[in-house]
Amino acid sequence: MKWALLLASAALAADAVETWRFDSLDKIGGHAVKVEGAPRVVNGTVVFDGVKDALFFDVHPLAGAETWTWEVIFRPDVGGAAEQRFFHLQEEGADTRMLFEIRVIDGKWCLDSYAHWGTAGQALMDRAKLHELGKWHAVQAVYDFPKPSIARVHGAAVGGGVGLMLAGIALFSLNDALGKWLLETYSVGELLLVRSAAALILLTPFVRQAGIAAFTRAVTSSMLMSTFSSRSLAGFSSSSVRA
């Protein structure tokens, strides 16, 4: 798969912006370039073969940044491997790294954005959001903790990461504590009814988007699993009594 890379831009917390225009094999963004393979400059953009071609830099535009936005304009051409990495930022001697990759699905592609720091890592990908090959695209990754880390294609979010995960953990802990407190006044049945009704109300927009047929299948599957679990438990209790 051939690649054409036009522009890479990094914005740091203090409104400092560094832009690299890929229109040369000598210097890009004022930085010297180490060339590997045989990339070419065609109509003001660098074209890679997707196999052996690469450009290396002795500078990391996001090194030391606590919050940042990283954007790349590129064109993935038709053909080649189903999994391709086209941008890799990593400090020398450190495991902290940020990647942009694509996954080709049914002749189209989706973004796979990944950030790794310390012992933690966060991948953002949505295989349902597919884009055309052979056209120019703008992809972006935003990290502004404690807000969710987000990856975008043409401004449309692919997903949120660390912030959403922490918010989910906090809400789960709050829900658990609230449930224990309410059990001092209400029965388990009353509490389950209220929780289930509240969850259904919150999930209504997602049910509408997925369709009533998909929701019905999920409910039926859940009921069958519950029935199977109940029968298995009853059989186990019966066997225990006979023993």
C-alpha positions as CSV (number, residue, x, y, z in Angstrom):
1,M,0.0,0.0,0.0
2,K,1.4,3.4,-1.0
3,W,1.1,6.4,1.3
4,A,1.2,10.1,0.7
5,L,1.9,12.3,3.7
6,L,1.3,16.0,3.5
7,L,1.2,17.6,6.9
8,A,1.7,16.9,10.6
9,S,0.9,19.4,13.3
10,A,1.4,19.3,17.1
11,A,-0.3,21.8,19.4
12,L,0.9,21.9,23.1
13,A,-0.9,23.3,26.1
14,A,0.6,26.7,26.0
15,D,-0.8,27.4,22.5
16,A,2.6,26.5,20.9
17,V,2.1,24.9,17.5
18,E,4.7,23.0,15.5
19,T,3.9,22.1,11.9
20,W,5.8,19.8,9.7
21,R,5.1,19.9,5.9
22,F,6.2,16.7,4.2
23,D,7.5,18.2,0.9
24,S,11.2,17.3,1.1
25,L,13.5,14.5,1.9
26,D,16.2,16.8,3.2
27,K,14.5,18.9,5.9
28,I,11.0,18.8,7.3
29,G,9.8,21.4,9.8
30,G,13.4,22.7,9.9
31,H,14.7,19.3,11.1
32,A,17.1,17.0,9.4
33,V,15.7,13.8,7.9
34,K,17.1,10.3,7.9
35,V,15.7,8.5,4.9
36,E,15.2,4.7,4.8
37,G,14.1,2.9,1.6
38,A,13.1,5.0,-1.4
39,P,10.3,7.5,-0.6
40,R,9.6,10.1,-3.3
41,V,8.4,13.7,-3.4
42,V,5.4,13.9,-5.8
43,N,3.5,17.1,-6.3
44,G,4.7,18.5,-3.0
45,T,4.0,15.5,-0.9
46,V,6.1,12.5,0.3
47,V,5.0,9.2,-1.1
48,F,5.9,5.9,0.7
49,D,5.7,2.3,-0.6
50,G,4.1,1.1,2.7
51,V,6.7,-1.6,3.1
52,K,10.3,-0.4,3.4
53,D,10.1,3.4,3.1
54,A,10.4,5.5,6.2
55,L,11.6,8.9,7.5
56,F,13.3,9.2,10.9
57,F,13.8,12.4,13.0
58,D,16.1,13.1,16.0
59,V,13.4,15.3,17.6
60,H,10.0,14.6,19.3
61,P,7.5,17.5,18.9
62,L,5.5,16.3,21.9
63,A,8.3,15.4,24.2
64,G,7.5,16.6,27.8
65,A,4.0,17.8,26.9
66,E,1.3,17.3,29.6
67,T,-1.6,18.0,27.2
68,W,-1.5,18.1,23.4
69,T,-3.3,17.8,20.1
70,W,-1.6,15.8,17.3
71,E,-2.9,16.0,13.7
72,V,-1.8,14.4,10.4
73,I,-3.1,14.8,6.9
74,F,-2.4,11.7,4.8
75,R,-3.7,9.6,1.9
76,P,-3.8,5.8,2.1
77,D,-3.8,4.3,-1.4
78,V,-5.5,1.1,-2.5
79,G,-3.7,-2.2,-2.0
80,G,-1.3,-3.5,0.6
81,A,-1.5,-5.0,4.1
82,A,-4.7,-4.8,6.2
83,E,-2.8,-3.3,9.1
84,Q,-0.5,-0.3,8.5
85,R,1.3,2.1,10.8
86,F,1.9,5.5,9.2
87,F,3.1,7.7,12.1
88,H,5.1,6.8,15.2
89,L,6.3,9.2,17.9
90,Q,8.6,7.9,20.6
91,E,11.4,9.3,22.7
92,E,14.7,7.5,22.4
93,G,15.3,5.1,25.3
94,A,11.7,5.4,26.6
95,D,8.7,3.2,26.2
96,T,6.3,6.2,25.9
97,R,4.9,6.3,22.4
98,M,2.0,7.6,20.3
99,L,0.9,5.8,17.1
100,F,-1.4,6.3,14.1
101,E,-2.4,3.1,12.3
102,I,-5.2,2.0,10.0
103,R,-7.2,-1.2,9.6
104,V,-8.5,-2.0,6.1
105,I,-11.9,-3.6,6.2
106,D,-13.9,-4.4,3.1
107,G,-11.9,-2.1,0.9
108,K,-12.2,0.8,3.3
109,W,-10.2,1.9,6.4
110,C,-10.7,2.8,10.0
111,L,-8.3,4.7,12.3
112,D,-6.4,2.9,15.1
113,S,-4.9,5.5,17.4
114,Y,-2.7,4.3,20.4
115,A,-0.9,6.1,23.2
116,H,1.4,4.3,25.7
117,W,2.9,5.8,28.9
118,G,4.5,4.1,31.8
119,T,2.7,0.8,32.3
120,A,-0.6,2.1,30.8
121,G,-1.8,2.2,27.3
122,Q,-5.0,3.4,25.5
123,A,-6.2,2.3,22.0
124,L,-9.0,4.2,20.3
125,M,-10.6,2.5,17.3
126,D,-14.1,2.0,15.8
127,R,-14.3,-0.6,13.1
128,A,-17.8,0.6,12.1
129,K,-16.5,4.1,11.1
130,L,-14.9,3.4,7.7
131,H,-13.4,5.8,5.2
132,E,-12.4,5.7,1.5
133,L,-9.0,4.7,0.3
134,G,-7.2,6.8,-2.2
135,K,-8.4,10.1,-0.8
136,W,-6.9,12.7,1.6
137,H,-7.9,12.5,5.2
138,A,-7.2,14.5,8.4
139,V,-6.8,12.5,11.6
140,Q,-6.3,13.9,15.1
141,A,-5.5,12.7,18.6
142,V,-6.3,14.9,21.7
143,Y,-5.0,14.4,25.2
144,D,-6.1,16.9,27.8
145,F,-6.4,15.0,31.2
146,P,-8.7,14.7,33.1
147,K,-10.9,15.1,30.0
148,P,-11.4,12.0,27.8
149,S,-8.6,11.3,25.3
150,I,-10.1,11.4,21.8
151,A,-9.2,10.4,18.3
152,R,-10.9,12.0,15.3
153,V,-11.2,11.6,11.6
154,H,-12.3,14.8,9.8
155,G,-13.4,16.1,13.2
156,A,-15.7,13.2,14.0
157,A,-14.7,11.4,17.2
158,V,-13.6,7.8,17.0
159,G,-13.7,7.3,20.8
160,G,-12.9,8.5,24.2
161,G,-10.4,6.8,26.5
162,V,-8.8,7.4,29.8
163,G,-11.1,10.1,31.1
164,L,-14.2,8.1,30.2
165,M,-12.8,5.0,31.9
166,L,-12.0,6.9,35.1
167,A,-15.5,8.5,35.1
168,G,-17.0,5.0,34.6
169,I,-15.1,3.6,37.6
170,A,-16.2,6.6,39.7
171,L,-19.8,6.2,38.8
172,F,-19.7,2.5,39.4
173,S,-18.3,3.0,42.9
174,L,-20.9,5.7,43.6
175,N,-23.7,3.4,42.4
176,D,-22.4,0.6,44.6
177,A,-22.2,2.8,47.7
178,L,-25.7,4.3,47.0
179,G,-27.2,0.8,46.7
180,K,-25.8,-0.4,50.0
181,W,-27.2,2.7,51.7
182,L,-30.6,2.3,50.1
183,L,-30.8,-1.3,51.2
184,E,-31.1,-0.1,54.8
185,T,-34.6,1.3,53.9
186,Y,-35.8,-0.6,50.8
187,S,-36.0,-4.2,49.8
188,V,-33.7,-5.8,47.2
189,G,-36.7,-6.2,44.8
190,E,-37.6,-2.5,45.0
191,L,-34.0,-1.5,44.5
192,L,-33.5,-3.8,41.4
193,L,-36.7,-2.4,39.9
194,V,-35.6,1.2,40.2
195,R,-32.1,0.5,39.0
196,S,-33.4,-1.4,35.9
197,A,-35.9,1.3,35.0
198,A,-33.3,4.0,35.3
199,A,-30.8,2.0,33.2
200,L,-33.5,1.5,30.5
201,I,-34.3,5.2,30.4
202,L,-30.6,6.1,30.0
203,L,-30.1,3.4,27.2
204,T,-33.2,4.6,25.2
205,P,-31.1,6.7,22.7
206,F,-28.8,3.7,22.0
207,V,-31.8,1.4,21.6
208,R,-33.3,3.7,19.1
209,Q,-30.0,3.9,17.1
210,A,-29.5,0.1,17.1
211,G,-33.1,-0.6,16.3
212,I,-35.9,-2.4,18.2
213,A,-35.1,-5.7,16.4
214,A,-31.5,-5.7,17.9
215,F,-32.9,-4.8,21.3
216,T,-35.5,-7.6,21.2
217,R,-32.8,-10.1,20.3
218,A,-30.6,-9.0,23.2
219,V,-33.5,-9.2,25.6
220,T,-34.4,-12.7,24.4
221,S,-30.8,-13.8,24.6
222,S,-30.5,-12.4,28.2
223,M,-33.7,-14.2,29.3
224,L,-32.6,-17.5,27.8
225,M,-29.3,-17.2,29.6
226,S,-31.0,-16.4,32.9
227,T,-33.4,-19.4,32.5
228,F,-30.4,-21.7,31.7
229,S,-28.5,-20.4,34.8
230,S,-31.6,-20.9,37.0
231,R,-32.1,-24.5,35.8
232,S,-28.4,-25.3,36.2
233,L,-28.4,-24.0,39.8
234,A,-31.6,-26.0,40.5
235,G,-30.1,-29.1,39.1
236,F,-26.9,-28.6,41.2
237,S,-29.0,-28.1,44.4
238,S,-31.0,-31.2,43.7
239,S,-27.9,-33.3,43.2
240,S,-26.4,-31.9,46.4
241,V,-29.5,-32.9,48.3
242,R,-29.5,-36.5,46.9
243,A,-25.9,-36.9,47.7
